[in-house]
């Protein structure tokens, strides 16, 4: 049942179940941790409060001393003692007062200090003459006969002692009249529940406080005997109270050492802890709920997209010739998994078919030129290690053009298929027969000597002597074969193919079935190959040079950069022009190392200019083949990093034709170059064919007007119109314009009037080596 549930509902159910489980576990752990933390924090807080309780008790004790001093020195006391009643009173009897006597102010005056339980007035001999007890309680008998020691210890300070009735607080003060001691005032208060409550009257947290007897955990007296009974031990209260602040009180004038404690009900601690936990849980519930709703919304949005994707995949796969499973009993992920497996298998088959088609000729099902080159390259590498011989043949059919033109392409295709079949059946399985295009075929024979190759060529010739029977026609189709041998005729794929092709044309011209490559009859190619070998050696040794033609900013008159121009001074042939050099490198696969060499030399020279204080850029021309090389970007990055140049210091120039040869690949490479900051220039603009709509999509920094327009612009009105149009077009697209071939001041002035940005040509400076250009620029700067 759950398997048939929709993906959205299934994920919501699983998420909710997992969320609840995680919540319960985390809540249990969180609650336990918070309880421990809150209990610890509350214990710390109650310990601080207990210190406050103890401080208030201490302050309440000491305030009795202040009250005694105030009463002893009051004018009421002095007036009372100066009169006859005090002097004439019987010293053997004690006069008791319920209301404040004449020597004591009213309660309203005493309240800011203390309302004493007992106030005793003694004569100078220390005998009690009068006693005020405001609550009418009977004092302890030993309080009425204080000893001289008690009077001395309580004089001017608070004195804690134990009387028959329990712990007492005593504070006495002498009353002086005319410099003589006439009386002693003593304030006394039993330390009982009332005293403790009075000491904590202003406490913000009125917890129960108690005094503990010395050397034991027994309660002497508490502020709430109903909650904490007198005489009970602390151990008997451990299940009901949290006891904190059990500190000693040991006054200098005390013969009693007691401890002070505060009692907080454990239920109060639990209630405070639970309240904090409830608040924390409410916050976590709100956060979890918000997260859960958001997560479920994301699940819904995600699964909705998965559902839509599944539907599209199902619709797409339904058009493919593969077995389809039912989708009504599974969720979307199961369906996607199954359909992706199906699609993967189908795509693999399609890929294999495409790969086969990419390497085979669709008409004859033979390997094509690409596959032949790959196999030839591998065989050359193997033969290079083993020394095994190798023979390559290139052939085409005689009279095939006449057959095609006379009987039509359909008959021509049938002839090609029969020719391919005859060639395939003639060679060994280890050999390769490929169709190069048209009626041209090639055969590769590994581990074959030239003599063996000649026997095979004669056998192929005999096979092609039989007429071709095609749709009722008996056609005589001959074959011309060119033969090249490794290593005698070359050690490179292109060289062997070229020389076998030369031999094939020799056989056709001489009316032969086959011919072996003869270097003596291929003087043009011999020279070309020698030049190619010299070029490869020059690239490897770095003997090629770069000259630099500066680019002038027309408005400021300042040189802003230079274009690198390749120069090859051949030891035997002299200076070879780039127009001959570049095509040779492109056709022989040397354009990539040649480009890398020029890039490296140009950027190294630019770094020297910048080190000399000249803020210049350098431009390098690229071949169309460079746009098909994936290594261009890596080479450029390495050179920029090595010479510590900003990417903007490098300008790459390409012609319109190079860009339009493979526009999609060109756009991809140019976009990647633009990302790293390299500038792009369109060279020889106006001479090729390009789509302006396409060019404006490319990250082009500048275009260079071809010299053919610039050179005659003052004499030919049409050239002037073309240059003006190019400048206006470029500026409208936000692109700078460079004019090539400037040969006079008049041309430069005209370009300035046309608002052209930069110019280069012999009038400004001929191409010179980098050192010479640097010297000239430095002299111009001075």
N, C-alpha and C positions, 0 to 999 in steps of 0.2 A: 504493500500500500504506500509506504513512504517513498519507495523507488519511483512510483508513478507521480509523485507530487511535483508541482512546478518548481523550477529552480529558485524563484524569488521566495516562495513560501517556505521551501526547504531551508534556504539560507537564513531566513528570518527566525524559523523555529530553532535551528541549531545555534544561531547567535544568541537568541533569548535564553536557551537552556545553558549555554556556556557562560553567558553573562550572569545568570542567577547563581550558578555554581561558583564562579569567580568572586561574585559579590559576597556570598555567604562565607567563603574561606577568608577573603580579605577583611570582611567586617569582623569576623571572630578574632583574627590576628590584630587588627587595628584596635578593636575594643580592649583586648587584653593589654596591648602596649600603652594605649591611652590611659587605662585605669592605673597602671603602674606609674606612668608619668604624672597624672593628676594627683594621685595619692602622695607622690614625692613632693610635688609643688605645693600641695595643701599643707603637708607637714612643715615645709619650710616657711610658708606663710603664717601658720599657727605658732611656730617657734618665735617669729618676729613679734606676733601679737602678744605672746606670753612674756616676752621681754618688756613690752609696753606695760603689761599688767604689773610686772615686778617693779618697773620704774615708778609707776603710779603708787604702788604700795610704799616704796622707799620715800617718795615725795610726801605722801600722807604722814609717814612716821616723822619725817624731819620738820614738817610744818608745825607740829606740836611745840618744838623748840622755839620757832619764831613767835608762836602765840604766847608762850610763856614770857619771852623777852618783852613783847608788846604790853602784856598785862602788868608785868612787874614795873615797868617804867611809865605806866599811864598816870595821868593827873588824878584820876579817880582814886587809884590806889594810894598815891601819896597823900591826898586830902584825907582819906579814910584813916590812914595810919597816924596822921598828925593829930587827930582828935582824941578826946578823952575816952570814948568807948573802948578803943584798943588798949590804951595804957591802963585803964582801970579794970579790965576784964579778968575773971578768975582763970588762972592758968591751968587749973585741974579739970576743967570741963570743956567739951567740944561743942561748939555751936553749929547746928546743921541748918543749911539753907535749901529750900526747894526752889525758890525763885532766886534770880541773880541777886547777890548781896550788893551793898553799896560800893564795894571795891572792884566790882566786876561789871563790865558794860553789858548791855542787852544782847540777846542772841543775834539780832539783826546786824549788830556791829561785828560780832565774832564770826558770823557765817562765812565771809570771804576767807577766813583762816581756818578755824576749826571750832566745833562746839564740843568742849571737853566733857567726857563722862563724869569725871570728878575734878574739882578744883580745890586744893587744900591751901590754907594760909597758915604757916607755921611761924612761931616766934623765933627770936634770934638763937634760942637754945635748941631749936629743932623739934619743939613740941607742937602738935597740931592744935590750933586754936579755933579755926573755923573750917567747915567743909561744905562745898556745894555739889550736890548730886542731882543733875537736871532730870534724870528719868526716874528718880526716887528709888533706884536700886541700892541695896545695902552693900557697901564696899567690903572688901576683904579685911578682916581684923588687923592683919599685919601691915595693911596700908596706913592705918592710923598711928602706927608706931614705927616710922621709918628710922632706920639706923643711920648713923653718921656716914657709914660707907655708902649706903644707897644715895643719901643726899649729895655726897661728893661725886659719885659716878654719874648722877643725872644732872649735875649742875651745868647749865649752858649747853646741854646736848640731850639727844634722845637716848634713853637707856631702856634696853629690853631685859626683863628679868622674869623669873617665875615666882609667883606668890602662891599662897594656899589655894586661891580660887583659879589659878592657871596663869598663862603668860600675860604680862602687863607691859604697857609702855609708860615710862615715867620721864618727865622733863621738869627740872626745877630751876629757879632763877632767884638770886638774892634781891631784896628790895632795900635800897640805900636811901637814907634820909639824913641830910646834913653831913654826909661822908661817913655815916655809921650804919651798920647793919641793924635794921629794925625788924625785918621779917623775911620769910622765905616763901615764895609762891611755887607750888608744885601742881602740875597737870598730870592726871593719871587716866589711863583708858585700858580696859581689859581688851586683849586681842581676841575677839570672838567673831561670830558670823556678821554681826552688825558692823564691826570695825572693818572687816574685809570688804563688805558691800560699800561702805563709805569710801574706802580707798579706791574703788573702781567705779565711782559714781559717774565719771565723765568718759568711761571707756566706750568706744564705738562698737566693740564686740563683747558684750557682757557674758563671757563664758564663766563657768564655775572656777573659782580659785581657792587654793587651800594651802595651809602650812603643815609641813611634815615634821615629825619629831626627829631629833638628832639621832643618827645611827640606825634608824629604822624607817620603813616605808609606811608607817602608821599615820593616819591623818590626825593632826592635833585639832584643827578647826577648819571649816570650809565656809565659803560665802553662801552656800545653799545646802544645809544639812539634809534636806529632803532628797536631794540628788546625790550628794556625796556625804554620807553620814560621818560624824566625828568618830574617831577611833578605828575606822575601817582601814584595811591594808590596800595598797595599790594593786597587788596581784588579784584581789577580789573584784577590781573594777576594769580589768584589761579587756573583758568582752563587751563593755559598754562605752568606754571612753578612750580617746586618744590623749595621753598625758604628755605634755611638753613643758619645757622651761623649768626643769627641776634644779634650780640653782640655789646655792647656799647664800644665806644672809649672815654675815658675821661682823657686827658693829664693834667699834673699838671700846664702847662703853656698855658691853653686853656680856652677861654671864649665861646667855642662852644662844645656842646655834640652831637655827631652823632652816628648812628648805621651803622654797616657794614653787608651786606647781599650778598649771592651768589645765582644765579638763574640757575637752571638746567631745560631744557625743559622736560615736562612730556613725550613727545614723545620719548626722549632719554632714559628716565627711562623705558618706555614701551618696547623700542627696546632692551635694555640690558636684561630686564626681559624675553622677548620672546626668545632672543638668548639662554639664559641659559635654558629656558624651552625646547627649541628645542633640545639642546644637551642632556638634561636629557631624553627627550622622545625618542631620537634616541637610547640611551643606553638601555632604558627599552624595546624598540621595539626589539632590537637585543637579549636581554636576554629572552624576552617573546617568540621570534621566536625560539631561541635555545631550550628553555624549551618545547615549543609546539611540535617541531619536535621530541625531545626526548620522550615526553609523548606519542605522536602518534605512535612512533616506539615501545614503550613498549606495548601500546594497541594492536598493530598489532601482536607482538610476543605473548602476553598473549592470545588474541583471537584465534591465530593460534593453540596454545596448547589446548584451550577450544574446538576448532573445532575438533582437533584430538581426544581429550578425548570423545567428543560427539559421534564421529564415532565409537570409540571402545565400548562405552556403548551401542550404538544402535546395533552393531554387537553382543555384548554379550547377550543383552536382547532378541535379535531375536531368540536365541536358547532356550529360556525359554517358558514354556507353559502358557503364559499370553497374554492377548489381547494387540495388538500393535496399536498405533495411527499413523496417517500419520505425516510425518516430513517435507513435502515440503512447508508448508504454515507458518512455524514458525522459529524463530531464534534458535541458538544453546542453549541458556539458557532455553528457554521454553521446548525444547526437553529434555535437561538434567533434568529439574525439573520433567517433566512427567515420564521419564524413571527411575529416582531415586525413585519416589513414587512407581512405579511398582516393581522395584527391592527390595525396602524396605519391601513391602508387601510379596513378594516371599521369601525374606530372613527370615522374621519373621515366616512365615509358616515352612520354612526349619529348623529354630532354634527350634521352638516348637517341630517339629518332632524329631530333634536330641536329645533334652532334654528328650523327651519321650523315645527314644531308649536307652539313657544313663541310664535311671532309670527302664527300663523294659526288660524282657527277650524276645528276638526276636522270639523264638520258641513257647512259650506258652502265650505270651503277659501278663504274670504276672509281678508284681514288682520284681526287682532283689535284690541282697544282699545290694547294696548301699541304695536303697529306703527303704528297710526293716530296716536297721540300723538307718536311719533318723527318721522313724516313731517310732521305739522302743525308741530312745533317747527322742523324744518329749513326748511319753507316760510315760516314766520314770520320766521326769521332772514334768509332770502334776500329776502323782500319788504321787510323793514326796510331793507335796503341799496338795493334797486332801486326801491322804491316801487310795485311791482306789486300789483294787487288780489288778493284771495283770498276765496273763499266756502266756508263750512262748513255742511253740512246734517246734521240729526239727525232720524231718522224711526222710526216703529214702525207695525206692521200693525194695521188695524182688524179687530175681531171675531176676533182670533187666539185669545184665551182661550176663546171659545165653541167654536172648532174643536177646540182641544186637549181641552177637557173633554168634548165630545160624541163626537168620532171617535177620540180617543186621541193619545198623543204620537207614535206612528209616523206618522200622517197629518200632525200638526203639523210634524214634521221634514221631510217631503216638501214641505210648503207653504213652509217656510223656504228649502229648497234652490232651489225654483222662483223665489221672490222674489229670492234672491241672484243667480240667473242673469239675471232680467229687469233688475235694477239694473246689473249688470256690463255687459250688452250695450247699455244706454242711454248710459253715460258714455264719455268718451274714454280712450285708453290711458294718458295722463298723469295721469288722475284716479285717486282711490283710493276704493274701496267697502269698508267694513269692517263686520263684525258686532260690536256692542258687548256683546251678551248677550240672551237671550230672543228677542223679536221686534224688537229695536231695532237699527237700522242707521245708519251715518253715511257721508257722502260728502264728500270733500275735492276742491275744484276750484281748482288754482293758476291764476294769471293770468286770473282770471275776475271780471268786474264783477257788481254786484248784478242788473243787467238781464239779463245772460247767465244768471245763476243762476236767475232767475225763469222764463226760457224752459225751462231744464233741468228745473225742478220741475214745470212744466206738462206737459212731455213724459213725465216719470216717472208723473204722475197718469194720463195717457192710457194708458200701458202697463199700469197696474194696473186699468184698467177691464175688461179681458178676464178672464173667469172662469178659475180654476185647476182644471185637470182632474187629480184625484188619486184613483186607485183607484176609478174609476167615479163619483166625485162631482164636480160642477161647483160650485166654491166661489167666492163673491164676496168677495174680499179687498181692502179699500181700504188706503190709506196716508196718514199724516199727517206732514207735513214741516215742520220748523222751520229757518229760515235766519238765519245771522249772517254779517256781512261784516267783513273786516279792511281798514282799521283803524277803521272807523266804530264798530263794536260792541265792540272790544277788541283788545289787542295781546298777549294771553297765552293759552296753550293752555287752561288751566282756565276762564278767563273766556269765551272763545269757545264752548267746549263747553257751559258753563252757560247762556249766553244763547241758543244754538241750541236747547238743551233747553227753555228757557222758551218760546221761540217755538213749538216743537213741541206743547207742552201747550196753548198758546193756539189753535193750529190745530185740535187735537182737541176742545177745549171748544166751539169755534165751528162745528164740522162742516165745516171747510175742508180742502182737499188740502194747502195750504201756508200758512205765515205767516212774515213777516219780524219779527225781534226789534224790539219797540217799547219804548223806555226809559220812556215815559210810563205804560205799563201794568205796569211791574215796579218799583213803588215799594219793595218789601221788598229786592229785590236791589240797587237803586240805593243805598239806604242802606248796605247791606252792603258794596258795592263801594267806596263813599266811605270807610267805616270801614277797609276793607282798604288803600286807598291811603294813608290817614292812618297806619295801622300801619306800612306799609312805610317811609314817610317818617320816622316816629318811631324805627324801628330804625336807619335810615341815619344820622340825626342824633344818636342816643344819648340822646334826650330821655326815654326810659323810666327809671323809678327802681326801686330795690330798698329795701324796708323789711325790718327784721331782728327776728325774735322769738327771744328768748334761750331757751336750754335749760338747765335747772337740774339739777345732780346732787343727788338727794334726800338722800343720806346725808351729804354734806359741806356742802350748802347753797351750793356754789360754782357760778357760771355757767361751763359748759364749752364752750359754742358757741352758734351762732345759725342760724336757718333764714332763707334769703333768700326774700322774697315779692315778686312782681312788682307794681308799681303804675304805672297810666297815667292821668295827669290830663289828659284831653282838653280842649283849649281851648274847645270848644263843648258837648260832652256831659258834661263833668265827669269824676269818677272812674269808670273802667270796671273792672268786676270781672274778675279773672282767669278766672272760669268762662265768661265771654263771650269773652274775649281769646284764651285758649289754643285752644279748638276752631276759631276763625277762622284762627289761624296754622297749625294742623294741616291744615285742609282746603285751604289756599291755598299750601302749600309754604313758608311763612315761619317754620315752627317751628325750622328749623336756625339761621338767622341770629339768631332771637330767643333760642334757647338759648345760642348763643355769646356774645351780648351779656350775658345774665344771669350766665353763668359768669365772664366777664371782670370784671364789676362786683363780683360777690361775692368772688372771689379777691383782687381789688385791695383791697377793704375789709378782708378778713381780714389781708392783709399790713400794713395800717395799724394794726390792733389789735395785731398781734404786735410791730410796731416800738414801740408804746407800752408794751410789757411785759406784755401780756395774752395768755396761752397759750390761744387760742380756735380752734375749728374752725368752718367754715361749711358749711351744707347747702344743696344746690340740687336742685329737683325736675326730673326728666327726663320727657319724653314718650315714649310707646312708639315713636314714629317715630325717636327718637334712637338706639334700639338697632339700627335697621336702617341707620344711617349709619356708613360706614367712617371718616369724618373726625372722629368724636367723640374718639377717643384722641389724635389729632394735636393737635386744638384744646386739649384738657386739658393735654397735655404742654407746649405752648408757653406757656400761661398760667402754669403752675406754675414753669417756668423763668424767665419774664419777671419774676414777682413774688417769686422766690426762696422759694417755699413748699414745705415737705415735702408729699408726696402724702397723708400721713395727715391733713393739715389740711382736706382736701376730703371731704365726705360727699355722695354722690349718692342721691337718694330716688326710688324707683319704686313704683308701686302693684302689688298682686298681679295685677290684670287686665293691666297692661302686660307683666309678666313672662310670663304664661301665653298671651298673644296669639301669640307665636312663641318657645316655650320653648327650642328648640335654639339659635336665634340669640342669645337673651337670655343663655343660659349661656355661650356663646362670648365675648360682649362682657364679661360680668361677670368671667369668669376673667382676661381681659386687664387689666381695671381692677384686679383684686386683685393681679396680678403687679407693677404699678407702685406699689402701696401705697394706692390710693384705697379708702375705706370705702364699703360699700353698705348702704342702709337700705330696708326695706320699709314704704311709707307706707300709711295707712288699713287696717292689718291687721285682718282679721275681717269686712270688708265685701264682699270678693270671694270668688272660688272659686280655690283653689289646692291642689295636691297637696303635703302635708307631706313625703312621701317625695322629691318633687322639690326642694322648697325646701331641705331639709337638704343637698343636693348643691351648692348655690350658696354662694359666699363672702360670706355675709351677715353684717354686723357688728351690726346692730340691727334691731328691728322697732318700728313706731309704732302703738300701739293707737288706733283711730279714736275721735274725740271723741264720737261717738254713744253709745259704751259708757261712756266716762269721765264724761260730763256727768250721767247719771242713775244712776250706780252706787250712790249712797247711798239712792236711793228705790226702785230696781228691783233686786230680788235676782238676777234673771237676768243683768243687766248686770254685777253684781259677780262672779258666778260666771264669766262669760265673761272678764273682765279677769284674775281669779285664774288661770284656766286658761291664758290666753295668756302670763302672766308665768312660770308654772311650765314651760310647754312651751319657751319661749325659753331659760330658764336651763338646762334639761336639754340643750338643743342648744348651749349655750355662747354664746348670743346675748344682747346687752343689750336692754332694753325701755325705750321712751320713751312716755309717756302724753301725748296731746294734749287740749286743751280743759279744762285745770285752771282752775276758776273760783272756788275757795274754799279756805280753810285746811283744812276738814274733808276735802275730796277729796284734798288733798296728804297729810294725815296717814294717810288710808286707804291711799294708794299706798305710803307708807313702810312700813306694816305688811305690805303684800303683797310687799315687797322689790323694788318697781319701781325701776329705776336712775335714770331721768331724767324730767323733766316739763316741759311748756311750756303756756302758756295766759295768758289775760288777768289771772289772779290774780298771776302771776309778773311779767309785763311785756307790754304791748301791742306790736305791731310798730311800730317807729320807724325813722327814717333812721339810717344808720351813724354819723354824727357825734353824734347825740343818744344813741345806745346807748353809744358810747365815753365820753362825758361822764358818763353815769350809772354805768357800770362803774368808772370812775376814782374817782368820789365814794364809791361803795360800798366800794372797796378802802381808802380812807382812813378 
